[in-house]
Structure formats: structure tokens, C-alpha cells
Amino acid sequence: MRFQLIDAAKKEFPVQRLCKVLEVSQSGYFAWKSRPASRRQREDLVLLAHVRSAFALSSGTYGSPRLTRELQDAGLAVGRHRTARLMRENGLRARQPRRFRRTTDSQHAFPVAPNLLDQDFAAERPDEKWGADISYVWTREGWLYLAVVIDLYARRVVGWAASDRLHKELALTALRRALVVRRPGAGLLHHSDRGSQYCSIEYQAELRKHGILISMSGKGNCYDCESVGAARGT
């Protein structure tokens, strides 16, 4: 490790001084320098290239757990400790991005349903009105997105799904879990924002298949889904 430090700093300081500071001999350093790289070192160089690439693609936000999963998904045999070591030795430290993340993408070509709920969050019985929403939280491994379906009668979560990626299947998984657990009758009112996840063809088809009435918030009205946010504690 000390020889590696000397090799990295020799452009700025004389080798003789570096060896003296780190208490190693110059002959030992030059012997190490001329020694061919071991198999482990060669593998580290290859892995480091992949680590740098994945780290750059994450805009510098991925820590060793996320980077390890990315490398493993790419077919590389690497553990978290090795990834962490390569990151540490090469100065790759995950930075925390800005806290705000937009979860609603209303700029799409999908049809938008009328606002049948009209801010009337009161319900007289279970499975009369459901509210759906997507939130997010920053974790040590990056952003985690959470999709929930809430029964407005009891303000209870009846379906949920979490992922480190924001995609349409996230909301659809939460809805399907709610349908399996509650098995609501026809006439249930489902309310959400105008996000592409809720306006997608697959999500709308799932609602219609179960005879569910579709309601969406008015354009630019952030208070239409306030009951959902209050129920999940945001």
C-alpha cells in the first residue's frame, strides 16, 4: 500500500523523500515497481474501469451497495467490500443530490380522467374511495420511490410497492396488491394525480377491468391529493 502511495505521488515529490516519510527503502520501491502485476491486481484494474463507468452514469450518486448491484447485473463477479475498496482507493465518494425529486410527469399523451373526487375525501364505508400517490426518500444507497394506495375511509395503506427506479410498473404493482388484498366491488372510486404512471394504458385497463371509477386531480392543483399525503405521514 505504501509503495502505491509513493507511485501516485512521485510526480509531485521526489521518490527519495517519499520513501523516507513512509519509512520504506528506495530499492524496495523500485523492486515493487518492476514486479509484474498479480492476477488480483489485473482483475482490480478491469473492475475499476467498470466501477468508474457505473459511477459516472449515476452522476456520482451511487455508493458501493448500488454500484455492486449494477456490476453484478452486468455479469461481473464482485462483492460489496471489493467495490468499496476500489472506490475508496480511487477517491470515488458518492455525493447526495438535491433533495427535491419530481414524481409526477404530466407531460404525456395519455387521456386524463375528470376530477370525480372534487376534494371530497370523506368516505362512509371501506373500499368506497381510494387515493393513489408516489413519494420518495433519500437513503444511503440512493433515492427510493414508494407507491401507495390508501383507503380514504380508514386512511390505511391497502397496497404499496417500492423501487429505486421510477417507472409505470411501480404504481401498477401497488394497485394490484391492493386489489388482491381488498377485492373491492364495482363502483369504487380511484383518485390520483395526472402522472404518466396513473394515465398509462396498463394502469387504466386494470382499473376498468375491476369496474373502478377513475378520478384525477385538476391540473396544477396540489391539494387534490392532500388526504393521501396526510395518511402516509408526508
Residue pairs with C-beta under 8 A, 6 or more apart in sequence:
2 22
2 23
2 24
3 24
3 28
3 29
3 32
3 33
5 18
5 22
6 15
6 18
6 19
6 22
6 24
6 29
7 29
7 33
9 18
10 18
15 26
15 29
16 26
19 25
19 26
19 28
19 29
37 45
44 86
47 71
47 76
47 78
47 82
47 83
47 86
48 86
48 90
50 71
50 74
50 76
51 67
51 71
51 83
51 86
51 87
51 90
51 92
52 90
52 92
54 62
54 67
54 70
54 71
55 62
55 67
55 87
55 92
58 66
58 67
58 70
58 94
58 142
59 97
60 92
60 94
60 95
61 94
61 95
61 96
61 97
61 142
62 70
62 94
62 141
62 142
63 94
63 140
63 141
63 142
64 80
64 83
64 84
64 87
65 80
65 140
65 141
66 141
66 142
66 164
67 83
67 87
68 78
68 79
68 80
68 83
71 78
71 83
72 78
86 92
87 93
96 138
97 143
99 138
101 136
101 143
103 134
103 135
103 136
103 145
103 166
103 195
104 134
104 193
104 194
104 195
105 195
105 196
105 197
106 193
106 194
106 195
106 196
106 219
108 196
108 199
110 196
110 199
110 200
110 201
110 204
111 199
111 204
112 194
112 199
112 216
113 214
113 215
113 216
114 215
114 216
115 215
115 216
115 217
115 218
115 224
116 189
116 191
116 213
116 214
116 215
117 129
117 189
117 191
117 215
117 217
117 224
119 223
119 224
121 129
121 131
121 152
121 226
121 227
122 152
123 129
123 151
123 152
123 153
124 153
125 153
126 151
126 153
126 154
126 182
127 151
127 153
127 182
127 184
127 185
127 188
128 152
128 153
128 188
128 189
129 151
129 152
129 153
129 188
129 189
129 191
130 149
130 150
130 151
130 152
130 158
130 178
130 184
130 188
130 189
130 190
130 191
131 149
131 150
131 152
131 191
131 192
131 225
131 227
131 228
131 231
132 147
132 148
132 149
132 150
132 171
132 174
132 175
132 190
132 191
132 192
132 198
132 228
133 147
133 148
133 150
133 192
133 193
133 225
133 228
133 229
133 232
134 145
134 146
134 147
134 148
134 166
134 170
134 171
134 195
134 197
135 145
135 146
135 148
135 229
135 232
135 234
136 143
136 144
136 145
136 146
136 166
137 143
137 144
137 146
138 144
141 164
142 164
143 164
144 162
144 163
144 164
145 162
145 163
145 164
145 165
145 166
145 170
146 160
146 161
146 162
147 160
147 161
147 162
147 170
147 171
147 173
147 174
147 197
148 157
148 159
148 160
148 174
148 228
148 232
149 157
149 158
149 159
149 160
149 174
149 175
149 177
149 178
150 156
150 157
150 158
150 227
150 228
150 231
150 232
151 158
151 182
152 227
152 231
155 227
155 230
155 231
156 231
157 231
157 232
158 177
158 178
158 181
158 182
159 174
159 175
159 176
159 177
159 178
159 179
159 181
159 182
160 174
160 177
161 170
161 171
161 173
161 174
161 177
162 170
163 170
166 197
167 197
168 196
168 197
168 200
168 202
168 203
170 197
171 195
171 197
171 198
171 203
172 197
172 200
172 202
172 203
172 206
175 203
175 206
175 207
176 206
179 206
179 210
184 210
184 212
185 211
186 210
186 211
186 212
187 211
187 212
187 213
188 210
188 211
188 212
188 213
189 212
189 213
189 215
190 207
190 212
190 213
190 214
190 215
191 215
191 216
191 217
191 224
191 225
192 198
192 215
192 216
192 217
192 225
193 216
193 217
193 224
193 225
194 216
194 217
194 219
197 203
198 216
199 216
204 214
207 214
208 214
217 224
217 225
218 224
